[in-house]
Amino acid sequence: MLTIEEIVAQEIFPFTGDLQVKPLEPPVIPEPPRHDTDPAECASCSRPDSEFIWTDERWRVHAMLPTPVPGVVLLNTRAHHDSFTDMTPDLLGEVGPMVARMERAVESIGEVGRVHLNRWGDGGAHFHLWFIPRPLGALQLRGSCLPMWFDVLPELDDQAAEAPLRRIAQALSTEGGTAHPSSGWLR
């Protein structure tokens, strides 16, 4: 187990100084409800395609804005699913090829050192995967600390944020689906 000093000394850790680990709180059972658990009231399900940068009959790609890192996108299922466990076998069979397609599309923005793929589901109950490109050469942003940097790096202006998203949408559309203009998805 690493000490707090060893963690803070890591090149990828975004903070310095006197940090303390919070005490672990006791479990909360039952857990509080997540949002968008009911498909009839799910905000993601009700969003029009124009609010996504790209869509097809099974998938939609949402731009994460505002952002300090160009090209952060979320892959959402069109149908309401909470997890891999409630997807149809056909949709599950599309996940691997779709992840590879998404990674290629995100890499198409250029100057990407690595594309990180994450799945968190503690907030919204509509299935989504995060694709987070680490800028080429930004070695301090490597690894699992990259999302923590989002809280401390300056946000990109609209032009710097929009151009990579357009490239991702275009790259996805070369294999099918529809790239959408930014009118609905840019702040």
Disulfide bonds with the S-S distance in Angstrom:
none
